[in-house]
Amino acid sequence: MNFKKVDIPSIFYDTVEEKPIEKCQLCEAFLLSDHYYFIEKAFRKTEVIYEFALCYHCINKMKKKISKESLKKMENYMKTQEGFLEREKELNSNDYNDQDWLGRCAITQKDKSELEEHVIVGMFEGNQMLASIFPYAISTNALENLQSQLSEKTKEEMGNFKNDLIKPSPELEDIFTKPSPIFV
């Protein structure tokens, strides 16, 4: 997989600090040196609901708790979504900009302005974003479709993982009955 490296776009910055996220949410590893890591941010319209960064090590620990069958189903789901993998070629032929890469759901192709809620996910190395299949936006409806194919045990593990990461305020509690984070 070829990666185009770009400076971390501000949409992936820490919402409160308005600068790149520096530490893994779980192990607190410093991310802006040479670590590979992922950032996930969830939005209700334009409001950030939650955000976190996880180093590659912590992602792999989470993936080990997911059954091989569920991992295969997630991979197959993404591969069968028309346009998802083709977007890599299309997008990599252009310079990075948020609207082209994150302006619509990578699964449903709906413009994010039409989405009540969506998640963006990016892959990073140090202070650079790695643009290839990542970053992408995905609607919560598409996440629900994906997660409907997973085993109950996997859903439970992902729910527990999400609960370890995110402590919602009471007014946002309803969001946390929605699909758990996924890094595909």
For each residue, the residues with C-beta under 8 A, 3 or more apart:
1: 132 133
2: 92 132
3: 130 131 132
4: 92 96 130 131 132
5: 125 128 129 130 131
6: 9 96 128 129 131
7: 127 128 129
8: 12 13 20 124 127 128 129
9: 6 12 96 98 122 129 135
10: 13 18
11: 41 98 102 120
12: 8 9 20 21 39 41 120 122 124 129 135
13: 8 10 17 18 19 20 21
14: 17 18 19 20 21 22 51
15: 18 41 48 51
16:
17: 13 14
18: 10 13 14 15
19: 13 14 22
20: 8 12 13 14 31 32 127
21: 12 13 14 31 39 51 52 53
22: 14 19 30 31 32
23: 28 29 30 31 53
24: 27 28 29 31 35 37 53 54 55 57 58
25: 52 53 54 58 165
26: 54 55 58 164 165
27: 24 55 57 58
28: 23 24
29: 23 24 35 55 57
30: 22 23 33 35
31: 20 21 22 23 24 35 37 53 55 124 126
32: 20 22 35 126 127
33: 30 126
34: 125 126
35: 24 29 30 31 32 55 56 125 126
36: 55 56 123 124 125
37: 24 31 53 54 55 56 59 123 124 125
38: 53 54 56 59 121 122 123 124 134 183
39: 12 21 51 52 53 121 122 124
40: 51 52 54 119 120 121 181 183
41: 11 12 15 48 50 51 119 120
42: 48 49 50 51 117 118 119 175
43: 46 47 48 49 112 117 118 119 120
44: 47 49 116 117 175
45: 116 117
46: 43
47: 43 44
48: 15 41 42 43 51
49: 42 43 44 117 172 175
50: 41 42 166 168 172 175
51: 14 15 21 39 40 41 42 48
52: 21 25 39 40 165 166 181
53: 21 23 24 25 31 37 38 39 124
54: 24 25 26 37 38 40 58 59 62 165 183
55: 24 26 27 29 31 35 36 37 58 59
56: 35 36 37 38 59 60
57: 24 27 29 60 61
58: 24 25 26 27 54 55 61 62
59: 37 38 54 55 56 62 63 183
60: 56 57 63 64
61: 57 58 64 65
62: 54 58 59 65 66 157 161
63: 59 60 66 71
64: 60 61
65: 61 62 157 161
66: 62 63 70 71 154 157 158
67: 70 71 151 153 154
68: 71 72
69: 72 73 151
70: 66 67 73 74 149 150 151 154
71: 63 66 67 68 74 75
72: 68 69 75 76
73: 69 70 76 77 149 150
74: 70 71 77 78 146 149 150 182 184
75: 71 72 78 79 184
76: 72 73 79 80
77: 73 74 80 81 145 146 149
78: 74 75 81 84 85 146 184
79: 75 76 84 85
80: 76 77
81: 77 78 84 106 107
82: 86
83: 86 87 106 109
84: 78 79 81 87 106 107 133 136
85: 78 79 88 133
86: 82 83 89 90
87: 83 84 90 91 106 133 136
88: 85 91 92 132 133
89: 86 92 93
90: 86 87 93 94
91: 87 88 94 96 100 101 131
92: 2 4 88 89 131 132
93: 89 90
94: 90 91 97 100
95:
96: 4 6 9 91 100 101 129 131
97: 94 100 101
98: 9 11 101 102 103
99: 102 103
100: 91 94 96 97 103
101: 91 96 97 98 131 135 136
102: 11 98 99 112 120 135 136 137
103: 98 99 100 111 112 137
104: 108 109 110 111 112 137
105: 108 109 110 112 115 118 137 138 139 142
106: 81 83 84 87 109 136 137 138 142
107: 81 84 138 139 142 145 146
108: 104 105 139 141 142
109: 83 104 105 106
110: 104 105 114 115 139
111: 103 104 114 115
112: 43 102 103 104 105 115 118 137
113:
114: 110 111
115: 105 110 111 112 118 139 140
116: 44 45 140
117: 42 43 44 45 49 139 140 175 178
118: 42 43 105 112 115 137 138 139 140
119: 40 41 42 43 137 138 140 143 181
120: 11 12 40 41 43 102 135 136 137 138
121: 38 39 40 134 135 136 138 183
122: 9 12 38 39 129 134 135
123: 36 37 38 129 130 132 134 135
124: 8 12 31 36 37 38 39 53 127 128 129 130
125: 5 34 35 36 37 128 130
126: 31 32 33 34 35
127: 7 8 20 32 124
128: 5 6 7 8 124 125
129: 5 6 7 8 9 12 96 122 123 124 134 135
130: 3 4 5 123 124 125 134
131: 3 4 5 6 91 92 96 101 134 135
132: 1 2 3 4 88 92 123
133: 1 84 85 87 88 136
134: 38 121 122 123 129 130 131
135: 9 12 101 102 120 121 122 123 129 131
136: 84 87 101 102 106 120 121 133
137: 102 103 104 105 106 112 118 119 120
138: 105 106 107 118 119 120 121 142 143
139: 105 107 108 110 115 117 118 142 143
140: 115 116 117 118 119 143 144 178 179
141: 108 144 145
142: 105 106 107 108 138 139 145 146
143: 119 138 139 140 146 147 178 179 182
144: 140 141 147 148 178 179
145: 77 107 141 142 148 149
146: 74 77 78 107 142 143 149 150 179 182
147: 143 144 150 155 158 179 180 182
148: 144 145
149: 70 73 74 77 145 146
150: 70 73 74 146 147 154 155 158
151: 67 69 70 154 155
152: 155 156
153: 67 156 157
154: 66 67 70 150 151 157 158
155: 147 150 151 152 158 159 180
156: 152 153 159 160
157: 62 65 66 153 154 160 161
158: 66 147 150 154 155 161 162 180 181 182
159: 155 156 162 163 180
160: 156 157 163 164
161: 62 65 157 158 164 165 180 181
162: 158 159 165 166 176 180 181
163: 159 160 166 176
164: 26 160 161
165: 25 26 52 54 161 162 181
166: 50 52 162 163 176
167:
168: 50 172 173 175 176
169: 172 173
170: 173
171:
172: 49 50 168 169 175 176
173: 168 169 170 176 177
174: 177
175: 42 44 49 50 117 168 172 178
176: 162 163 166 168 172 173
177: 173 174
178: 117 140 143 144 175
179: 140 143 144 146 147 182
180: 147 155 158 159 161 162
181: 40 52 119 158 161 162 165
182: 74 143 146 147 158 179
183: 38 40 54 59 121
184: 74 75 78
